[in-house]
Amino acid sequence: MTKEIIFMVEEEPEGGYIAKAVGHAIFTQAETVDELKLNVKEAVSCHFGESGKPSVICLRMV
């Protein structure tokens, strides 16, 4: 089981943000950072399921 997952977050030139997981095929986008945090949590839950999801999610702005 993965204990931590890291997302690289980029601000889009047109507005909004994109987050891509390092080492996993997970990505999401949103208009605000708060919305992005919620979308990342949902994407991780969908990818791993509730029982296998990491306990720590890190967002790194690049």
DSSP file (Angstrom, degrees, kcal/mol; ACC not computed):
  #  RESIDUE AA STRUCTURE BP1 BP2  ACC     N-H-->O    O-->H-N    N-H-->O    O-->H-N    TCO  KAPPA ALPHA  PHI   PSI    X-CA   Y-CA   Z-CA
    1    1 A M              0   0    0      0, 0.0     2,-0.4     0, 0.0    52,-0.1   0.000 360.0 360.0 360.0 135.3    0.0    0.0    0.0
    2    2 A T        -     0   0    0     50,-0.4    53,-0.2     1,-0.1     3,-0.1  -0.632 360.0-170.6 -76.6 128.6    1.3    3.5   -0.9
    3    3 A K  S    S+     0   0    0     -2,-0.4    53,-1.7     1,-0.2    52,-0.8   0.765  70.1  25.3 -91.1 -28.3    1.5    5.7    2.2
    4    4 A E  E     -a   56   0A   0     51,-0.2     2,-0.4    50,-0.2    -1,-0.2  -0.990  59.9-168.8-139.0 144.1    2.2    9.0    0.4
    5    5 A I  E     -a   57   0A   0     51,-2.0    53,-2.8    -2,-0.3     2,-0.4  -0.998  11.3-151.8-133.0 139.0    1.4   10.4   -3.0
    6    6 A I  E     -a   58   0A   0     16,-0.4    16,-3.0    -2,-0.4     2,-0.4  -0.921   5.2-162.4-115.0 134.3    2.8   13.5   -4.5
    7    7 A F  E     -aB  59  21A   0     51,-3.0    53,-3.1    -2,-0.4     2,-0.6  -0.954  13.1-142.5-113.9 132.8    1.1   15.7   -7.1
    8    8 A M  E     -aB  60  20A   0     12,-3.0    12,-2.3    -2,-0.4     2,-0.5  -0.854  22.6-156.6 -90.8 125.1    3.0   18.3   -9.2
    9    9 A V  E     -aB  61  19A   0     51,-3.5    53,-2.9    -2,-0.6     2,-0.4  -0.895  11.4-174.7-111.1 129.1    0.7   21.4   -9.6
   10   10 A E  E     - B   0  18A   0      8,-2.7     8,-2.4    -2,-0.5     2,-0.5  -0.964  23.8-128.7-122.7 139.0    1.0   23.8  -12.4
   11   11 A E  E     - B   0  17A   0     -2,-0.4     6,-0.3     6,-0.2     5,-0.1  -0.735  29.8-128.5 -83.4 130.9   -0.9   27.0  -13.0
   12   12 A E    >   -     0   0    0      4,-2.5     3,-1.4    -2,-0.5     4,-0.1  -0.568   7.1-131.2 -80.9 141.6   -2.4   27.2  -16.4
   13   13 A P  T 3  S+     0   0    0      0, 0.0    -1,-0.1     0, 0.0     3,-0.1   0.832 110.7  50.4 -59.7 -31.9   -1.7   30.2  -18.6
   14   14 A E  T 3  S-     0   0    0      1,-0.3     2,-0.1     2,-0.0    -2,-0.0   0.542 129.4 -85.9 -82.2  -7.0   -5.5   30.5  -19.4
   15   15 A G  S <  S+     0   0    0     -3,-1.4    -1,-0.3     1,-0.3     2,-0.1  -0.201  86.8  59.9 113.6 151.6   -6.3   30.3  -15.7
   16   16 A G  S    S-     0   0    0     15,-0.4    -4,-2.5    -2,-0.1     2,-0.3  -0.322  72.5 -87.3  89.6-174.7   -6.8   27.4  -13.3
   17   17 A Y  E     -BC  11  30A   0     13,-3.2    13,-2.1    -6,-0.3     2,-0.4  -0.955  19.1-153.3-138.5 151.0   -4.5   24.6  -12.2
   18   18 A I  E     -BC  10  29A   0     -8,-2.4    -8,-2.7    -2,-0.3     2,-0.4  -0.991  10.8-162.9-124.0 136.2   -3.5   21.1  -13.2
   19   19 A A  E     -BC   9  28A   0      9,-2.9     9,-2.1    -2,-0.4     2,-0.4  -0.982   5.4-173.5-121.2 129.1   -2.3   18.4  -10.8
   20   20 A K  E     -BC   8  27A   0    -12,-2.3   -12,-3.0    -2,-0.4     7,-0.2  -0.984  22.8-126.6-123.4 129.8   -0.4   15.3  -12.0
   21   21 A A  E >   -B    7   0A   0      5,-2.9     2,-0.6    -2,-0.4     3,-0.5  -0.492  21.8-123.4 -74.0 141.3    0.6   12.5   -9.6
   22   22 A V  T 3  S+     0   0    0    -16,-3.0   -16,-0.4     1,-0.2     3,-0.1  -0.769  94.0   1.4 -84.8 119.2    4.2   11.4   -9.6
   23   23 A G  T 3  S+     0   0    0     -2,-0.6     2,-0.3     1,-0.2    -1,-0.2   0.502 119.7  81.2  85.1   4.2    4.4    7.7  -10.4
   24   24 A H  S <  S-     0   0    0     -3,-0.5     2,-1.8     2,-0.2    -1,-0.2  -0.979  83.7-116.6-139.8 152.2    0.7    7.1  -10.9
   25   25 A A  S    S+     0   0    0     -2,-0.3     2,-0.4    -3,-0.1    -3,-0.1  -0.478  72.5 121.6 -87.1  66.2   -1.7    7.8  -13.8
   26   26 A I        +     0   0    0     -2,-1.8    -5,-2.9    -5,-0.2     2,-0.3  -0.997  27.0 154.1-131.0 129.9   -3.8   10.3  -11.9
   27   27 A F  E     +C   20   0A   0     -2,-0.4     2,-0.3    -7,-0.2    -7,-0.2  -0.989   7.5 168.7-149.8 156.2   -4.4   13.9  -12.9
   28   28 A T  E     -C   19   0A   0     -9,-2.1    -9,-2.9    -2,-0.3     2,-0.3  -0.954  14.3-149.0-155.3 170.1   -7.1   16.5  -12.4
   29   29 A Q  E     +C   18   0A   0     -2,-0.3     2,-0.3   -11,-0.2   -11,-0.2  -0.945  13.5 171.8-143.7 163.9   -7.7   20.2  -12.8
   30   30 A A  E     -C   17   0A   0    -13,-2.1   -13,-3.2    -2,-0.3     6,-0.0  -0.979  39.6-118.7-164.9 165.3   -9.7   23.0  -11.2
   31   31 A E  S    S+     0   0    0     -2,-0.3   -15,-0.4   -15,-0.3     2,-0.3   0.808  97.1  30.2 -81.5 -32.5  -10.2   26.8  -11.3
   32   32 A T  S  > S-     0   0    0      1,-0.1     4,-2.1   -17,-0.1   -15,-0.1  -0.834  79.4-117.1-126.0 163.0   -9.0   27.4   -7.8
   33   33 A V  H  > S+     0   0    0     -2,-0.3     4,-2.4     2,-0.2     5,-0.2   0.903 116.0  52.7 -65.4 -41.1   -6.5   25.8   -5.4
   34   34 A D  H  > S+     0   0    0      1,-0.2     4,-1.6     2,-0.2    -1,-0.2   0.918 111.2  46.0 -61.3 -43.3   -9.3   25.0   -2.9
   35   35 A E  H  > S+     0   0    0      1,-0.2     4,-2.4     2,-0.2    -1,-0.2   0.875 110.2  55.2 -65.5 -37.1  -11.3   23.2   -5.7
   36   36 A L  H  X S+     0   0    0     -4,-2.1     4,-2.7     2,-0.2    -2,-0.2   0.905 103.7  54.4 -62.9 -42.0   -8.1   21.5   -6.8
   37   37 A K  H  X S+     0   0    0     -4,-2.4     4,-2.1     1,-0.2    -1,-0.2   0.916 110.7  45.8 -58.6 -43.9   -7.5   20.0   -3.3
   38   38 A L  H  X S+     0   0    0     -4,-1.6     4,-2.2     1,-0.2    -1,-0.2   0.915 112.9  49.9 -64.9 -43.2  -11.0   18.5   -3.3
   39   39 A N  H  X S+     0   0    0     -4,-2.4     4,-2.6     1,-0.2    -2,-0.2   0.871 109.2  51.9 -64.7 -37.2  -10.6   17.2   -6.9
   40   40 A V  H  X S+     0   0    0     -4,-2.7     4,-2.6     2,-0.2     5,-0.2   0.934 109.3  49.6 -64.5 -45.8   -7.2   15.6   -6.0
   41   41 A K  H  X S+     0   0    0     -4,-2.1     4,-2.2     1,-0.2    -2,-0.2   0.913 113.4  46.8 -58.9 -43.1   -8.8   13.8   -2.9
   42   42 A E  H  X S+     0   0    0     -4,-2.2     4,-2.4     2,-0.2    -1,-0.2   0.907 111.8  50.3 -65.7 -42.6  -11.6   12.5   -5.1
   43   43 A A  H  X S+     0   0    0     -4,-2.6     4,-2.2     2,-0.2    -2,-0.2   0.890 110.9  49.1 -64.1 -39.8   -9.2   11.4   -7.9
   44   44 A V  H  X S+     0   0    0     -4,-2.6     4,-2.7     2,-0.2     5,-0.4   0.917 111.1  49.8 -65.8 -43.3   -7.0    9.5   -5.4
   45   45 A S  H  X S+     0   0    0     -4,-2.2     4,-2.3    -5,-0.2    -2,-0.2   0.906 112.5  47.5 -61.8 -41.6  -10.1    7.8   -3.8
   46   46 A C  H  < S+     0   0    0     -4,-2.4    -1,-0.2     2,-0.2    -2,-0.2   0.893 115.1  45.9 -66.3 -39.3  -11.3    6.7   -7.3
   47   47 A H  H  < S+     0   0    0     -4,-2.2    -2,-0.2    -5,-0.2    -1,-0.2   0.921 128.9  21.6 -71.0 -45.2   -7.9    5.4   -8.3
   48   48 A F  H  < S-     0   0    0     -4,-2.7     4,-0.5    -5,-0.2    -3,-0.2   0.678 101.7-126.8 -98.3 -20.6   -7.0    3.5   -5.1
   49   49 A G     X  -     0   0    0     -4,-2.3     4,-0.8    -5,-0.4     3,-0.2  -0.071  38.3 -74.8  82.5 163.3  -10.4    2.9   -3.6
   50   50 A E  T  4 S+     0   0    0      1,-0.2     3,-0.3     2,-0.2    -1,-0.1   0.859 129.7  47.0 -66.2 -36.6  -11.2    3.8    0.0
   51   51 A S  T  4 S+     0   0    0      1,-0.2    -1,-0.2    -3,-0.1    -2,-0.1   0.755 117.9  39.3 -80.5 -23.2   -9.2    0.9    1.6
   52   52 A G  T  4 S+     0   0    0     -4,-0.5   -50,-0.4    -3,-0.2    -1,-0.2   0.387  83.9 120.1-108.2   4.2   -6.0    1.3   -0.4
   53   53 A K  S  < S-     0   0    0     -4,-0.8    -8,-0.1    -3,-0.3    -9,-0.0  -0.357  70.1 -98.2 -74.8 151.3   -5.6    5.0   -0.7
   54   54 A P        -     0   0    0      0, 0.0   -51,-0.2     0, 0.0   -50,-0.2  -0.260  19.0-139.4 -63.2 151.1   -2.5    6.8    0.6
   55   55 A S  S    S+     0   0    0    -52,-0.8     2,-0.4   -53,-0.2   -51,-0.2   0.669  88.3  49.7 -85.3 -17.7   -2.8    8.5    4.0
   56   56 A V  E     -a    4   0A   0    -53,-1.7   -51,-2.0     2,-0.0     2,-0.5  -0.986  61.6-173.5-126.7 129.9   -0.7   11.5    2.9
   57   57 A I  E     -a    5   0A   0     -2,-0.4     2,-0.4   -53,-0.2   -51,-0.2  -0.986  10.2-166.3-120.9 120.4   -1.3   13.6   -0.2
   58   58 A C  E     -a    6   0A   0    -53,-2.8   -51,-3.0    -2,-0.5     2,-0.5  -0.898   7.1-158.1-109.9 135.0    1.2   16.3   -1.0
   59   59 A L  E     -a    7   0A   0     -2,-0.4     2,-0.5   -53,-0.2   -51,-0.2  -0.956   8.3-167.4-110.0 124.5    0.7   19.1   -3.5
   60   60 A R  E     -a    8   0A   0    -53,-3.1   -51,-3.5    -2,-0.5     2,-0.4  -0.953  13.9-141.6-115.0 118.6    3.9   20.7   -4.9
   61   61 A M  E      a    9   0A   0     -2,-0.5   -51,-0.2   -53,-0.2   -53,-0.0  -0.630 360.0 360.0 -78.2 131.4    3.6   23.9   -6.9
   62   62 A V              0   0    0    -53,-2.9   -52,-0.2    -2,-0.4    -1,-0.1   0.354 360.0 360.0-122.4 360.0    5.9   24.1   -9.9
